[in-house]
Amino acid sequence: MRICCPHCAEAAITRTSRRPSPVFYEVYAQCTNPRCGWGGKIYVEFALTLAPSRAPHADIRIPMEPGRRRAYMDQLATMND
């Protein structure tokens, strides 16, 4: 994943990160453009499931994207017929 500086649009690099929960990261980034010098915090969150895990963790709940949820539910219904 390429992160760009919000000010000059040059590449930003990760300086460090912290993971306060299994689905959330706090990333400290720095612009690589020496004329800009921006540094800041970026939040990264696992927001939607597009394909369910084959090894799900019982405590992790990431909502299914609505359109895909319907498709999976329809597929499961036809498998049980």
C-alpha positions as CSV (number, residue, x, y, z in Angstrom):
1,M,0.0,0.0,0.0
2,R,1.5,3.3,-1.0
3,I,0.8,6.2,1.3
4,C,1.1,9.7,-0.1
5,C,1.7,12.9,1.9
6,P,-1.6,14.9,2.2
7,H,0.2,18.2,1.4
8,C,2.7,17.6,-1.4
9,A,1.5,14.1,-2.6
10,E,5.0,12.6,-2.4
11,A,5.5,9.2,-0.8
12,A,5.3,9.0,2.9
13,I,7.1,6.2,4.9
14,T,6.0,4.5,8.1
15,R,8.2,5.5,11.0
16,T,6.5,3.2,13.5
17,S,3.1,1.7,14.2
18,R,1.0,0.5,17.1
19,R,-1.8,-2.1,17.1
20,P,-4.3,-1.3,19.9
21,S,-6.7,-3.9,18.7
22,P,-6.7,-6.8,16.2
23,V,-8.6,-4.7,13.6
24,F,-7.0,-1.3,14.1
25,Y,-3.5,0.2,13.6
26,E,-2.1,3.6,14.4
27,V,0.7,4.4,11.9
28,Y,3.2,7.3,12.4
29,A,4.3,8.5,8.9
30,Q,6.8,10.9,7.6
31,C,6.8,12.6,4.1
32,T,9.9,11.7,2.1
33,N,10.1,15.1,0.4
34,P,12.6,17.2,2.4
35,R,11.0,20.4,1.2
36,C,7.7,19.4,2.8
37,G,8.7,17.5,6.0
38,W,5.1,16.6,7.1
39,G,4.8,14.0,9.8
40,G,1.6,12.6,11.3
41,K,-0.6,9.8,12.4
42,I,-2.6,7.6,10.1
43,Y,-5.4,5.3,11.2
44,V,-5.8,1.9,9.4
45,E,-8.9,-0.1,10.2
46,F,-10.2,-3.4,8.8
47,A,-13.6,-2.1,7.8
48,L,-15.4,-4.8,5.7
49,T,-15.1,-8.5,4.9
50,L,-15.1,-9.3,1.2
51,A,-14.3,-13.0,1.6
52,P,-14.8,-14.9,4.9
53,S,-11.8,-16.3,6.7
54,R,-11.2,-20.1,6.4
55,A,-9.7,-19.9,9.9
56,P,-11.8,-17.3,11.7
57,H,-11.0,-16.1,15.2
58,A,-14.0,-16.2,17.5
59,D,-13.4,-12.7,19.0
60,I,-13.0,-10.9,15.6
61,R,-16.1,-9.3,14.1
62,I,-15.5,-7.5,10.8
63,P,-18.9,-6.9,9.0
64,M,-19.5,-8.5,5.7
65,E,-19.9,-6.2,2.7
66,P,-23.7,-6.2,2.2
67,G,-23.8,-7.3,-1.5
68,R,-21.4,-10.1,-0.8
69,R,-23.3,-11.1,2.3
70,R,-26.4,-11.7,0.2
71,A,-24.5,-13.7,-2.3
72,Y,-22.9,-15.9,0.4
73,M,-26.3,-16.4,2.1
74,D,-27.9,-17.4,-1.3
75,Q,-25.0,-19.8,-1.9
76,L,-25.4,-21.4,1.5
77,A,-29.2,-21.8,1.0
78,T,-28.7,-23.6,-2.3
79,M,-26.1,-25.9,-0.7
80,N,-28.5,-26.9,2.0
81,D,-31.3,-27.8,-0.4
